[in-house]
Amino acid sequence: MCKWEVTKGASAWSHVSCLSVLLLLLLCSALPVACHDGHGTLRSPRGASSSSSVVVGRHVRSYSHLTGDVRKRKLFSYQKFFLRIDQNGTVNGTKSKDDPFSILEIKSVDVGIVAIKGLDSNYYLAINKKGVVYGAKEFGTDCKLIERIEENRYNTYASAEWRNKKKPMFVGLNNSGKTVRAKKTRRKNTTTHFLPIPIP
């Protein structure tokens, strides 16, 4: 704490020194020395950052850049079928590499959630409440799918809305290329595993 002393020939110097100390304290108190982790505790920043944004609260990241991301892919199943959605909205698998109904558009609609549409058929890949995998003409709740990369590098696609006894329901093709009732699927079951293949 500054001690204000007025002595002969030194009053001006003491006044300037105390002002400098006060300004320094004010500047230090304005710096972000800790951030809240959203669970009632404070933690120090991990490192210096040149970002002009201030980290506040629990939701600190913006993923808005992911929304609208569009990829053209073929989904090649673990059972060696290309997933297709035909002109009638029927979902099944094909061995043909040239089947136009197997060309799909995968679009991010939220963080980790995608919409998959057949480019030739204009039907969306969907799972309803009963676990039926089908093609929907209009985008709706059934068409929101959680995309996840599994340990074997294949992707799974589960309904973002519906669950069966609190368990996820997945898009799947059996060894005959037919869709599997989503209520019977499990994440570790390879019938639900697909490899996204980029299309030039």
Backbone bond lengths (Angstrom), bond angles and torsions (degrees), N, CA, C in turn:
res aa  C-N    CA-C-N  psi(-1)  N-CA   C-N-CA  omega(-1)  CA-C   N-CA-C  phi
1 M - - - 1.456 - - 1.509 109.81 -
2 C 1.350 115.37 137.33 1.461 119.81 -177.50 1.514 111.13 -72.21
3 K 1.274 115.24 141.59 1.459 121.63 177.01 1.516 107.32 -111.40
4 W 1.307 115.25 115.88 1.469 119.94 -176.63 1.530 108.76 -84.23
5 E 1.288 115.68 106.10 1.462 121.36 177.30 1.518 109.35 -121.00
6 V 1.281 115.39 131.49 1.461 120.26 178.12 1.509 107.51 -108.44
7 T 1.313 114.34 107.26 1.471 120.38 177.53 1.499 108.88 -118.80
8 K 1.248 114.47 158.34 1.450 120.46 -177.44 1.516 110.47 -63.29
9 G 1.326 115.18 122.87 1.471 121.41 176.89 1.519 113.77 80.72
10 A 1.340 118.21 -1.59 1.473 118.89 -178.30 1.519 113.00 -127.94
11 S 1.337 118.10 2.61 1.467 121.11 -176.36 1.522 111.96 -62.65
12 A 1.309 117.58 -42.39 1.467 121.03 -178.77 1.520 111.05 -64.27
13 W 1.337 117.02 -42.01 1.480 121.08 -179.70 1.532 112.08 -64.58
14 S 1.347 118.19 -42.31 1.458 121.63 178.77 1.512 111.06 -64.11
15 H 1.317 117.33 -38.08 1.461 122.50 -179.81 1.535 111.04 -64.33
16 V 1.340 116.33 -44.85 1.464 121.26 -179.88 1.524 110.88 -66.59
17 S 1.348 117.72 -41.23 1.465 121.30 -178.52 1.524 111.88 -62.45
18 C 1.338 116.25 -42.77 1.465 119.89 -179.04 1.522 111.43 -68.18
19 L 1.324 117.36 -37.01 1.463 120.46 176.96 1.528 110.46 -63.51
20 S 1.325 116.41 -39.53 1.463 120.86 179.56 1.525 111.15 -63.56
21 V 1.338 116.07 -41.55 1.460 120.48 179.96 1.521 110.74 -65.40
22 L 1.340 116.42 -42.64 1.468 120.51 179.16 1.526 111.70 -62.55
23 L 1.353 116.68 -42.97 1.469 120.77 178.44 1.524 111.09 -62.81
24 L 1.328 116.80 -40.42 1.460 121.29 179.54 1.522 111.19 -63.66
25 L 1.348 116.86 -42.03 1.458 120.90 178.12 1.516 111.95 -63.67
26 L 1.340 116.64 -39.96 1.463 120.74 178.67 1.523 111.56 -64.77
27 L 1.336 117.16 -41.31 1.466 121.45 179.23 1.526 111.23 -65.03
28 C 1.341 115.80 -41.12 1.467 119.66 -179.42 1.525 111.67 -65.64
29 S 1.327 115.96 -38.08 1.470 119.03 -179.02 1.520 112.00 -69.15
30 A 1.337 117.29 -21.46 1.468 120.93 -179.49 1.520 112.74 -83.14
31 L 1.357 118.20 -15.58 1.465 120.94 -178.03 1.522 110.88 -76.38
32 P 1.391 118.27 143.90 1.475 120.77 178.26 1.515 111.00 -76.82
33 V 1.346 116.48 100.25 1.459 120.20 -177.22 1.520 112.01 -92.32
34 A 1.323 117.30 -14.94 1.465 119.75 178.55 1.504 109.40 -155.37
35 C 1.314 116.12 158.54 1.460 119.99 177.05 1.513 109.44 -131.63
36 H 1.303 115.09 151.44 1.469 121.64 -178.11 1.514 109.74 -80.87
37 D 1.327 116.22 136.29 1.471 118.35 -177.85 1.519 112.73 -94.87
38 G 1.340 117.10 5.42 1.446 120.03 176.84 1.520 113.82 85.95
39 H 1.347 117.01 2.46 1.461 119.95 -179.20 1.529 111.15 -127.05
40 G 1.315 116.06 22.39 1.454 120.00 175.09 1.502 114.76 87.63
41 T 1.346 119.07 7.01 1.449 121.78 178.98 1.512 110.19 -121.59
42 L 1.323 114.01 156.80 1.453 120.35 177.83 1.504 109.39 -106.07
43 R 1.307 116.04 145.65 1.458 119.79 175.99 1.510 109.74 -141.23
44 S 1.310 115.66 151.90 1.459 120.16 -178.36 1.503 110.58 -76.20
45 P 1.334 117.19 152.65 1.459 119.92 177.16 1.509 110.75 -61.17
46 R 1.328 117.00 147.75 1.469 120.86 -178.34 1.520 112.48 -74.57
47 G 1.290 117.60 -24.73 1.458 120.02 -179.46 1.500 110.36 -175.26
48 A 1.301 116.05 166.53 1.453 120.59 179.51 1.502 109.84 -68.85
49 S 1.320 116.04 145.30 1.452 120.60 179.88 1.499 109.61 -137.84
50 S 1.353 115.29 144.03 1.457 120.49 179.83 1.513 111.21 -92.15
51 S 1.370 116.36 3.07 1.461 119.87 -177.94 1.505 110.74 -65.97
52 S 1.330 115.46 141.78 1.451 120.32 -179.06 1.517 111.43 -85.22
53 S 1.366 117.49 -10.03 1.455 119.95 -178.85 1.517 110.07 -84.80
54 V 1.325 117.17 149.52 1.448 122.79 179.42 1.514 108.48 -104.14
55 V 1.326 117.44 132.14 1.451 121.79 -178.97 1.515 108.86 -80.26
56 V 1.322 116.95 119.46 1.452 121.02 -178.82 1.518 109.29 -134.99
57 G 1.331 116.88 132.23 1.460 121.19 172.50 1.513 113.71 75.67
58 R 1.331 115.11 -168.31 1.454 121.39 -172.04 1.517 112.97 -81.51
59 H 1.340 116.99 -42.46 1.459 120.51 -176.89 1.522 108.78 -88.78
60 V 1.320 116.07 91.57 1.453 120.68 -171.35 1.516 113.90 -102.64
61 R 1.331 118.01 -10.49 1.463 119.82 -177.32 1.517 110.95 -112.27
62 S 1.307 115.37 146.50 1.461 120.26 177.18 1.523 108.35 -109.70
63 Y 1.329 115.65 126.49 1.456 121.09 -179.93 1.525 111.57 -110.21
64 S 1.322 115.88 19.49 1.463 119.18 -175.82 1.529 112.00 -60.35
65 H 1.344 117.41 -23.85 1.461 120.06 -179.18 1.529 111.87 -69.63
66 L 1.343 116.61 -19.03 1.457 119.50 179.71 1.519 111.96 -78.71
67 T 1.326 116.42 -31.10 1.453 120.48 -178.38 1.518 109.94 -66.04
68 G 1.321 116.23 128.86 1.460 119.82 179.80 1.516 113.37 96.11
69 D 1.342 117.25 -8.32 1.464 120.94 177.50 1.526 108.84 -63.25
70 V 1.345 117.37 126.36 1.470 121.69 -175.89 1.526 110.05 -120.38
71 R 1.344 115.46 131.66 1.466 120.80 178.26 1.527 109.09 -127.47
72 K 1.319 115.55 139.59 1.469 120.71 175.39 1.525 106.89 -100.31
73 R 1.344 115.80 119.34 1.466 120.97 -173.31 1.532 112.13 -141.54
74 K 1.342 113.96 163.89 1.455 122.33 163.36 1.525 104.95 -114.29
75 L 1.326 116.52 138.56 1.458 120.39 178.03 1.522 108.78 -101.35
76 F 1.344 115.03 106.52 1.468 121.73 -177.52 1.521 108.54 -95.03
77 S 1.330 116.24 116.42 1.461 120.14 -173.99 1.531 111.94 -77.55
78 Y 1.321 114.46 160.23 1.461 120.65 176.10 1.522 110.94 -61.14
79 Q 1.341 116.06 -23.32 1.461 121.82 179.20 1.542 112.37 -85.72
80 K 1.346 116.30 7.69 1.480 123.08 175.95 1.532 113.64 73.68
81 F 1.315 116.56 34.80 1.464 122.06 174.70 1.530 109.38 -121.20
82 F 1.328 114.87 147.80 1.456 120.18 170.58 1.529 107.97 -91.07
83 L 1.316 117.18 126.05 1.457 119.99 178.51 1.520 109.48 -68.81
84 R 1.330 116.91 135.74 1.458 121.64 -179.07 1.529 110.61 -134.89
85 I 1.335 115.08 152.36 1.466 121.94 173.47 1.528 105.97 -127.48
86 D 1.345 116.64 111.04 1.465 118.93 -172.98 1.531 113.21 -84.74
87 Q 1.322 115.60 -175.64 1.465 122.26 -174.20 1.527 113.65 -66.53
88 N 1.331 116.72 -13.65 1.466 121.31 178.10 1.534 112.37 -101.81
89 G 1.332 115.95 0.73 1.460 119.72 -178.85 1.513 114.00 86.66
90 T 1.341 116.88 9.55 1.464 120.88 178.35 1.526 109.82 -78.61
91 V 1.329 115.82 132.58 1.468 121.31 179.38 1.523 108.57 -106.56
92 N 1.331 116.42 126.48 1.461 121.48 176.16 1.523 108.82 -160.02
93 G 1.341 116.08 -168.45 1.454 120.10 -179.33 1.508 112.08 -116.55
94 T 1.330 116.38 155.26 1.462 122.13 177.76 1.518 109.25 -136.08
95 K 1.331 115.60 148.39 1.471 120.55 175.79 1.530 111.05 -87.40
96 S 1.317 116.14 -15.16 1.465 120.95 -176.58 1.529 111.52 -73.81
97 K 1.316 115.26 129.39 1.466 120.50 177.63 1.523 111.66 -78.37
98 D 1.313 116.04 -16.27 1.466 120.74 -175.20 1.532 113.70 -103.25
99 D 1.297 116.88 7.71 1.470 120.08 179.99 1.534 109.33 -67.43
100 P 1.339 118.80 116.24 1.466 121.17 -177.69 1.533 112.73 -64.91
101 F 1.340 117.42 -23.54 1.468 120.24 -179.42 1.526 112.95 -76.73
102 S 1.340 116.07 -5.82 1.464 119.53 177.97 1.531 112.19 -93.22
103 I 1.322 116.52 -1.30 1.480 120.17 176.94 1.524 107.95 -84.85
104 L 1.318 115.02 118.60 1.456 120.97 -172.94 1.525 111.86 -119.39
105 E 1.313 114.10 151.93 1.467 121.25 174.32 1.523 107.64 -110.92
106 I 1.337 116.12 120.79 1.462 121.08 179.61 1.521 108.40 -108.35
107 K 1.321 115.77 118.18 1.466 120.93 -176.04 1.526 110.53 -120.69
108 S 1.333 116.64 131.66 1.459 121.27 175.94 1.516 109.35 -74.95
109 V 1.329 116.45 126.04 1.464 120.83 179.08 1.526 111.56 -112.37
110 D 1.333 116.32 -13.74 1.460 122.34 175.37 1.521 106.76 -165.61
111 V 1.326 117.11 179.19 1.462 119.94 -178.89 1.523 110.06 -65.03
112 G 1.330 117.20 115.62 1.461 122.15 179.16 1.511 114.79 75.49
113 I 1.332 118.17 2.38 1.460 121.96 -178.15 1.527 109.74 -117.09
114 V 1.326 116.07 132.59 1.466 120.91 -177.05 1.526 111.23 -127.49
115 A 1.326 114.22 162.10 1.463 122.45 169.58 1.518 106.54 -118.31
116 I 1.337 116.96 132.63 1.464 121.79 -178.04 1.528 108.76 -116.32
117 K 1.336 115.77 123.45 1.464 120.21 -176.66 1.519 110.89 -127.44
118 G 1.319 116.56 137.28 1.458 121.27 173.74 1.513 109.47 -73.18
119 L 1.315 117.79 123.65 1.470 120.60 -175.11 1.524 112.27 -67.32
120 D 1.321 117.43 -36.75 1.465 120.01 -179.33 1.527 112.93 -81.65
121 S 1.319 116.73 -34.86 1.469 120.14 -176.69 1.520 113.07 -90.30
122 N 1.352 116.57 -25.39 1.471 122.32 -175.86 1.530 112.65 65.49
123 Y 1.323 116.63 23.01 1.462 121.43 174.57 1.537 109.22 -101.12
124 Y 1.329 115.31 144.88 1.458 121.27 177.90 1.530 110.56 -92.98
125 L 1.318 115.99 142.08 1.453 121.14 173.51 1.531 107.90 -71.21
126 A 1.346 116.91 128.60 1.459 119.79 -173.16 1.526 111.44 -143.22
127 I 1.342 114.55 155.67 1.470 122.44 172.94 1.523 106.85 -129.48
128 N 1.350 116.86 124.85 1.461 117.94 179.21 1.528 111.39 -91.52
129 K 1.315 115.57 -179.66 1.460 121.95 -174.65 1.523 112.13 -60.90
130 K 1.350 117.09 -29.39 1.455 121.86 -179.13 1.529 113.07 -84.45
131 G 1.347 115.95 -2.30 1.458 119.93 178.52 1.513 114.53 89.29
132 V 1.338 116.45 12.83 1.469 119.91 178.63 1.525 109.21 -83.52
133 V 1.335 116.26 128.62 1.467 122.20 176.82 1.525 107.29 -91.16
134 Y 1.320 116.36 125.56 1.469 119.52 -174.95 1.528 110.36 -151.34
135 G 1.327 115.63 174.87 1.456 121.26 175.80 1.525 109.97 -100.16
136 A 1.326 117.58 124.97 1.467 122.19 -179.56 1.525 109.44 -103.85
137 K 1.329 115.62 131.91 1.461 119.93 -178.41 1.527 111.91 -69.86
138 E 1.341 116.40 -35.45 1.461 121.67 179.29 1.514 109.72 -114.10
139 F 1.331 115.64 145.19 1.467 119.97 178.18 1.526 109.97 -71.36
140 G 1.333 115.98 130.42 1.461 120.63 179.63 1.517 110.91 -153.15
141 T 1.328 116.16 -165.62 1.464 122.46 -176.97 1.530 112.49 -56.93
142 D 1.339 116.77 -40.17 1.469 120.73 -178.64 1.528 112.64 -63.81
143 C 1.332 116.67 -20.14 1.472 121.29 -173.16 1.531 113.42 -89.78
144 K 1.317 117.37 -4.36 1.467 120.06 -179.51 1.520 109.45 -85.52
145 L 1.328 115.64 117.09 1.462 121.37 -175.16 1.521 111.46 -120.83
146 I 1.315 115.39 136.85 1.468 120.72 176.24 1.518 108.59 -84.04
147 E 1.321 116.34 118.41 1.470 121.56 179.72 1.524 109.34 -96.50
148 R 1.317 115.75 127.79 1.467 119.98 -178.24 1.523 110.67 -139.91
149 I 1.328 115.76 137.13 1.467 120.87 175.91 1.526 108.07 -88.90
150 E 1.325 116.14 122.58 1.453 121.04 -178.20 1.533 111.41 -88.07
151 E 1.315 116.22 175.71 1.463 121.28 -175.99 1.519 113.26 -62.63
152 N 1.339 116.82 -29.11 1.464 119.80 -179.32 1.538 112.07 -88.19
153 R 1.339 116.55 10.94 1.471 124.53 177.32 1.524 113.69 77.10
154 Y 1.305 117.24 1.08 1.465 120.42 172.72 1.529 108.64 -84.75
155 N 1.326 116.36 159.70 1.459 121.45 177.48 1.522 111.06 -101.29
156 T 1.327 115.28 151.27 1.462 120.78 169.79 1.526 108.26 -119.92
157 Y 1.335 115.03 153.49 1.469 121.35 -179.40 1.527 108.52 -131.12
158 A 1.328 115.42 108.81 1.463 121.71 -177.08 1.523 110.25 -112.67
159 S 1.321 115.81 152.08 1.455 119.90 176.83 1.525 109.99 -61.47
160 A 1.324 115.70 131.79 1.470 120.20 178.45 1.522 111.18 -80.99
161 E 1.329 116.89 -14.67 1.468 121.19 -174.40 1.525 113.14 -109.21
162 W 1.328 116.78 -43.79 1.459 120.49 -171.76 1.523 112.90 -103.76
163 R 1.341 115.18 144.29 1.454 122.31 175.44 1.517 109.25 -135.16
164 N 1.323 116.58 157.13 1.451 122.14 177.32 1.520 108.90 -114.83
165 K 1.333 116.23 110.08 1.469 121.68 -176.34 1.522 110.99 53.06
166 K 1.329 114.07 45.65 1.473 123.82 177.79 1.526 113.72 68.43
167 K 1.330 116.90 11.16 1.463 120.70 178.33 1.528 109.80 -110.19
168 P 1.348 116.98 144.14 1.472 120.60 -178.74 1.524 112.06 -62.23
169 M 1.319 115.88 151.32 1.467 122.33 175.43 1.530 108.51 -115.03
170 F 1.339 116.69 128.69 1.458 122.45 -171.13 1.524 113.19 -112.95
171 V 1.324 114.63 155.37 1.467 121.45 167.19 1.531 106.63 -73.78
172 G 1.336 117.10 133.85 1.462 119.46 -179.87 1.520 112.19 -151.23
173 L 1.333 115.66 150.99 1.468 122.76 174.61 1.522 108.07 -123.11
174 N 1.345 116.69 134.18 1.462 119.15 178.34 1.527 111.04 -84.64
175 N 1.329 117.01 -174.60 1.467 120.14 -176.01 1.523 113.68 -74.34
176 S 1.344 116.86 1.85 1.467 121.22 173.18 1.527 111.49 -106.98
177 G 1.313 115.80 0.95 1.462 120.14 179.44 1.521 113.64 84.68
178 K 1.326 117.47 10.75 1.461 120.64 179.06 1.529 110.32 -97.40
179 T 1.322 115.31 152.14 1.463 118.98 -179.92 1.528 110.77 -68.79
180 V 1.326 114.47 145.96 1.460 121.60 178.30 1.521 108.00 -98.81
181 R 1.337 116.88 138.93 1.461 119.90 175.26 1.527 108.52 -58.46
182 A 1.338 116.28 122.83 1.460 121.62 -171.91 1.522 113.17 -60.63
183 K 1.339 117.25 -25.80 1.457 120.11 178.92 1.529 112.13 -65.18
184 K 1.335 116.43 -22.29 1.461 120.77 -177.44 1.536 112.41 -95.86
185 T 1.323 117.02 0.66 1.465 119.78 -174.96 1.532 111.68 -89.41
186 R 1.322 114.24 156.58 1.462 122.26 174.71 1.519 108.33 -137.67
187 R 1.313 115.28 154.32 1.470 119.80 -177.53 1.525 112.57 -58.00
188 K 1.314 117.55 -40.19 1.466 121.29 -175.85 1.524 112.89 -80.60
189 N 1.320 116.92 -9.62 1.462 120.64 178.88 1.525 108.98 -74.67
190 T 1.336 117.38 124.00 1.471 120.59 -174.58 1.532 113.85 -68.30
191 T 1.328 117.26 -12.34 1.473 118.67 175.64 1.534 110.71 -64.94
192 T 1.322 117.33 -18.02 1.473 121.34 -178.88 1.531 112.62 -98.34
193 H 1.318 117.59 4.44 1.465 121.20 -174.05 1.541 111.45 -98.57
194 F 1.335 114.49 130.66 1.462 120.80 -177.98 1.525 110.36 -133.13
195 L 1.332 114.09 143.14 1.466 120.40 176.98 1.516 108.73 -106.52
196 P 1.339 118.06 113.17 1.472 120.10 179.43 1.541 109.86 -71.63
197 I 1.318 116.47 122.40 1.459 121.59 179.72 1.534 109.30 -108.65
198 P 1.338 117.41 118.87 1.467 120.85 -178.81 1.522 111.39 -63.19
199 I 1.336 115.50 145.04 1.453 121.80 176.97 1.523 108.24 -113.02
200 P 1.328 118.58 125.15 1.475 120.51 -177.73 1.521 111.57 -62.30
